[in-house]
Amino acid sequence: MVKCRAGNKIMILDCCYAGKLSGLLSDDESLRICHWSNTQGVYFMMSSDKDVPSRFDPNDCTIPTFFTQRVIETIKSGADNDKDILTLDDFFNIMKDS
């Protein structure tokens, strides 16, 4: 991530205990976003807190986790706003509210 020449990079962590990377704990939201403070332009979207497994349907391992489903749904449905470009915060809030 540090050597990538892109101005902004997004790492999506859809795994159990993803929040361990950032040390973030929040209320019981299952989605989070943070800026990696040591490296400018690197952002993370995480499916779980540092001590919480990601949510999935244990009865059907063929479908994505709930987090990945929300990412896909948000991309497919788009944003219902007048913006030409969405920020990562915009995308995250759309995911959270859907």
C-alpha positions as CSV (number, residue, x, y, z in Angstrom):
1,M,0.0,0.0,0.0
2,V,2.8,2.4,0.8
3,K,4.6,1.8,-2.5
4,C,1.5,2.1,-4.6
5,R,1.6,5.4,-6.6
6,A,-2.1,6.0,-6.5
7,G,-3.1,9.2,-4.5
8,N,-5.7,7.3,-2.5
9,K,-5.9,3.6,-1.8
10,I,-8.8,1.7,-0.2
11,M,-8.3,-1.7,1.5
12,I,-11.5,-3.6,2.3
13,L,-11.1,-6.1,5.1
14,D,-14.0,-8.4,5.2
15,C,-12.8,-10.8,7.8
16,C,-13.3,-11.6,11.5
17,Y,-11.6,-9.3,13.9
18,A,-10.7,-6.8,11.1
19,G,-10.6,-3.9,13.6
20,K,-7.4,-5.3,15.1
21,L,-5.6,-3.5,12.2
22,S,-6.7,-0.1,13.4
23,G,-7.4,-0.8,17.0
24,L,-10.8,0.8,16.5
25,L,-13.7,-0.1,18.7
26,S,-17.1,1.6,18.2
27,D,-20.6,0.9,19.4
28,D,-22.2,-2.1,17.8
29,E,-22.0,-1.0,14.2
30,S,-20.6,-3.7,12.0
31,L,-19.2,-1.4,9.4
32,R,-16.3,1.0,9.9
33,I,-14.0,3.2,8.0
34,C,-10.8,4.8,9.1
35,H,-7.8,6.6,7.8
36,W,-4.5,5.0,8.4
37,S,-2.9,7.9,10.2
38,N,0.7,6.9,9.5
39,T,0.2,7.0,5.7
40,Q,-1.6,9.7,3.8
41,G,-4.2,8.5,1.3
42,V,-4.6,4.9,2.7
43,Y,-8.1,4.1,3.9
44,F,-9.7,0.9,5.3
45,M,-13.2,-0.3,5.3
46,M,-13.6,-3.1,7.9
47,S,-16.5,-5.5,8.4
48,S,-15.9,-6.0,12.1
49,D,-14.4,-4.6,15.3
50,K,-11.2,-6.0,16.8
51,D,-13.0,-8.6,19.0
52,V,-16.0,-9.4,16.8
53,P,-16.3,-12.0,14.0
54,S,-17.7,-10.9,10.6
55,R,-21.3,-11.7,10.1
56,F,-22.4,-14.4,7.6
57,D,-25.0,-17.0,7.0
58,P,-23.7,-20.2,8.6
59,N,-26.3,-22.2,6.7
60,D,-25.1,-21.1,3.2
61,C,-21.4,-20.8,2.6
62,T,-22.1,-20.0,-1.1
63,I,-23.2,-16.4,-0.4
64,P,-21.0,-13.6,0.5
65,T,-20.7,-12.2,4.0
66,F,-23.3,-9.5,5.0
67,F,-20.6,-6.8,4.6
68,T,-19.7,-7.9,1.1
69,Q,-23.4,-8.1,0.2
70,R,-23.8,-4.5,1.3
71,V,-20.8,-3.4,-0.8
72,I,-22.2,-5.1,-3.9
73,E,-25.7,-3.7,-3.3
74,T,-24.4,-0.2,-2.9
75,I,-22.3,-0.4,-6.1
76,K,-25.3,-1.9,-8.0
77,S,-27.9,0.6,-6.7
78,G,-25.7,3.7,-6.9
79,A,-26.3,6.9,-4.9
80,D,-29.5,8.9,-4.9
81,N,-27.9,12.3,-4.7
82,D,-26.8,15.1,-7.0
83,K,-23.1,14.4,-6.7
84,D,-20.9,13.5,-9.7
85,I,-18.3,11.9,-7.5
86,L,-18.8,10.1,-4.2
87,T,-16.2,10.3,-1.4
88,L,-15.4,7.2,0.6
89,D,-17.4,8.7,3.5
90,D,-20.4,9.1,1.1
91,F,-20.1,5.4,0.0
92,F,-19.7,4.2,3.6
93,N,-22.8,6.2,4.7
94,I,-24.9,4.8,1.9
95,M,-23.8,1.3,2.9
96,K,-24.6,2.0,6.5
97,D,-28.1,3.4,5.7
98,S,-29.2,0.8,3.2
